[in-house]
Amino acid sequence: MKIKDNYWFNKNVLVTGVNGFIGGNLAKHLVEKGANVFGVIRNSKRDTMLYYEKLNEKITLIAGDITDKDFLSRIVSEERIQSVFHLACQVEVGIGLVNPYLTFESNIKGTYCLLEAIRQYPQTIESVIVASTDKSYGSYPREKMPYKEDYPLCPKYPYDVSKACADLIAQSYATELYNFPVVVTRFCNIFGPGQLNFSAIFPDSIRACLGYGSFTPRGNGLQIRDFIFVEDVVDLYLCIGEGLAKKPERLRGHIYNAGTNTPISVREILETVYKLTGQEHSFSNILEEMKGKETVGEIDCQYMDFEKVNQHFGWSPKHSFEGGVIKTIEWFRRYLKYKYEY
Ligand SMILES: NC(=O)c1ccc[n+]([C@@H]2O[C@H](COP(=O)([O-])OP(=O)(O)OC[C@H]3O[C@@H](n4cnc5c(N)ncnc54)[C@H](O)[C@@H]3O)[C@@H](O)[C@H]2O)c1
């Protein structure tokens, strides 16, 4: 049921990356709130949350590439876009390592093409949220955790560098030169329903635990991470979008970190997944496999707090880690059954 009494009702919202993990979840909530969602979609991939949950029938999908500025200009002007969530991105770290060109094109060029399209037709725009990531900071020693918004960006690997570039480009549009209502989000790792990139730890391990494949750990599992549940992230995106539209002068140009401030090792994550799927007896084999492995091309330790978003928007995560994992497992149980058994 659409909620009429809220800021998003009838807003024209552009979501790039709508056929991806976070884009699909965001579109779902925007549709529930009655927004008119316009989603940029690059390929005809159907094995996504957008199609599995039939959200494609409830939004306007527009096929094209975010590195095509004229294509984006047409959407912004013709659809009278009011709010933009820029989520389209080449996110796979592995692809970033073997194909940095593709990663730089989508992540950097895609971002300035979108911002230039908005600069050409700014008349209806109320808020622009550009998704950066904790990876933009690069590696800091453990004693410097949690990251703070004023830490300099020192990325090293291609994906991380591409995100930091896009992050700085977005900030430049919020300066007095252009006065755009732009903010940049740097969230920690996100997990939840709809994450169908099976090189990521949750989908990969849950699929194996539910009996649809095998799981091979990539490294020794000692890296420290912070994982936030996707419904909390969507809730925060909506708070930021609405807040920015209502107070553009005060909020434009801000950077927002968000995490749960609860560091967790990759080993502990896997232990939780194996336990909550009833596969704890297999976890000792995984632990054995991890011992002696080296982790290459990944940051050692990252986590974040939510102090600033709490101050500005009163936001804090609603889900416990285990609560999020339970919801995620239940979603994958239904999805994998549908995919492999019907
Ligand atoms: N998933 C996480 O843990 C996480 C954490 C922090 C930040 N982020 C950021 O959130 C955003 C969304 O991440 P996600 O996990 O949903 O990724 P995803 O890979 O699931 O979705 C990204 C979407 O962008 C599309 N895309 C890529 N290049 C494109 C192009 N040139 N033109 C049009 N579409 C293109 C892809 O087809 C895909 O559908 C990214 O900017 C990412 O850096 C993600």
The ligand as an SDF file (V2000), in Angstrom:
LIG
                    3D

 44 48  0  0  0  0  0  0  0  0999 V2000
   27.2900   -3.3640   -1.4870 N   0  0  0  0  0  0  0  0  0  0  0  0
   28.0450   -2.7880   -0.5600 C   0  0  0  0  0  0  0  0  0  0  0  0
   28.5000   -3.4350    0.3900 O   0  0  0  0  0  0  0  0  0  0  0  0
   28.3570   -1.3080   -0.6390 C   0  0  0  0  0  0  0  0  0  0  0  0
   28.9590   -0.6660    0.4550 C   0  0  0  0  0  0  0  0  0  0  0  0
   29.2340    0.6990    0.3860 C   0  0  0  0  0  0  0  0  0  0  0  0
   28.9380    1.4010   -0.7690 C   0  0  0  0  0  0  0  0  0  0  0  0
   28.3530    0.7490   -1.8310 N   0  0  0  0  0  0  0  0  0  0  0  0
   28.0580    1.5270   -3.0360 C   0  0  0  0  0  0  0  0  0  0  0  0
   26.6640    1.4220   -3.3120 O   0  0  0  0  0  0  0  0  0  0  0  0
   26.4390    1.4460   -4.7110 C   0  0  0  0  0  0  0  0  0  0  0  0
   25.5750    0.2690   -5.1460 C   0  0  0  0  0  0  0  0  0  0  0  0
   26.2450   -0.9540   -4.8220 O   0  0  0  0  0  0  0  0  0  0  0  0
   25.5400   -2.3710   -5.0530 P   0  0  0  0  0  0  0  0  0  0  0  0
   26.1320   -3.2930   -4.0430 O   0  0  0  0  0  0  0  0  0  0  0  0
   24.0750   -2.2230   -5.1420 O   0  0  0  0  0  0  0  0  0  0  0  0
   26.1340   -2.7770   -6.4730 O   0  0  0  0  0  0  0  0  0  0  0  0
   25.4720   -3.6950   -7.6220 P   0  0  0  0  0  0  0  0  0  0  0  0
   26.6000   -4.2180   -8.4590 O   0  0  0  0  0  0  0  0  0  0  0  0
   24.5460   -4.6980   -7.0480 O   0  0  0  0  0  0  0  0  0  0  0  0
   24.6520   -2.6430   -8.4650 O   0  0  0  0  0  0  0  0  0  0  0  0
   25.2730   -1.7160   -9.3050 C   0  0  0  0  0  0  0  0  0  0  0  0
   24.4430   -1.5810  -10.5700 C   0  0  0  0  0  0  0  0  0  0  0  0
   25.0660   -0.5930  -11.3900 O   0  0  0  0  0  0  0  0  0  0  0  0
   24.9360   -0.9920  -12.7460 C   0  0  0  0  0  0  0  0  0  0  0  0
   25.9680   -0.3590  -13.5570 N   0  0  0  0  0  0  0  0  0  0  0  0
   27.3130   -0.5180  -13.4820 C   0  0  0  0  0  0  0  0  0  0  0  0
   27.9300    0.2090  -14.4350 N   0  0  0  0  0  0  0  0  0  0  0  0
   26.9420    0.8560  -15.1300 C   0  0  0  0  0  0  0  0  0  0  0  0
   26.9360    1.7230  -16.2350 C   0  0  0  0  0  0  0  0  0  0  0  0
   28.0780    2.0830  -16.8490 N   0  0  0  0  0  0  0  0  0  0  0  0
   25.7370    2.1950  -16.6910 N   0  0  0  0  0  0  0  0  0  0  0  0
   24.5700    1.8250  -16.1000 C   0  0  0  0  0  0  0  0  0  0  0  0
   24.5190    0.9790  -15.0540 N   0  0  0  0  0  0  0  0  0  0  0  0
   25.6880    0.4960  -14.5760 C   0  0  0  0  0  0  0  0  0  0  0  0
   25.1190   -2.5100  -12.6960 C   0  0  0  0  0  0  0  0  0  0  0  0
   24.5660   -3.1200  -13.8670 O   0  0  0  0  0  0  0  0  0  0  0  0
   24.3620   -2.8680  -11.4080 C   0  0  0  0  0  0  0  0  0  0  0  0
   23.0130   -3.1690  -11.6850 O   0  0  0  0  0  0  0  0  0  0  0  0
   27.8260    1.4870   -5.3660 C   0  0  0  0  0  0  0  0  0  0  0  0
   28.1380    2.8160   -5.6880 O   0  0  0  0  0  0  0  0  0  0  0  0
   28.7590    1.0000   -4.2760 C   0  0  0  0  0  0  0  0  0  0  0  0
   30.0570    1.5180   -4.3990 O   0  0  0  0  0  0  0  0  0  0  0  0
   28.0520   -0.5810   -1.7920 C   0  0  0  0  0  0  0  0  0  0  0  0
  1  2  1  0
  2  3  2  0
  2  4  1  0
  4  5  1  0
  4 44  2  0
  5  6  2  0
  6  7  1  0
  7  8  2  0
  8  9  1  0
  8 44  1  0
  9 10  1  0
  9 42  1  0
 10 11  1  0
 11 12  1  0
 11 40  1  0
 12 13  1  0
 13 14  1  0
 14 15  2  0
 14 16  1  0
 14 17  1  0
 17 18  1  0
 18 19  2  0
 18 20  1  0
 18 21  1  0
 21 22  1  0
 22 23  1  0
 23 24  1  0
 23 38  1  0
 24 25  1  0
 25 26  1  0
 25 36  1  0
 26 27  1  0
 26 35  1  0
 27 28  2  0
 28 29  1  0
 29 30  1  0
 29 35  2  0
 30 31  1  0
 30 32  2  0
 32 33  1  0
 33 34  2  0
 34 35  1  0
 36 37  1  0
 36 38  1  0
 38 39  1  0
 40 41  1  0
 40 42  1  0
 42 43  1  0
M  CHG  2   8   1  16  -1
M  END
$$$$
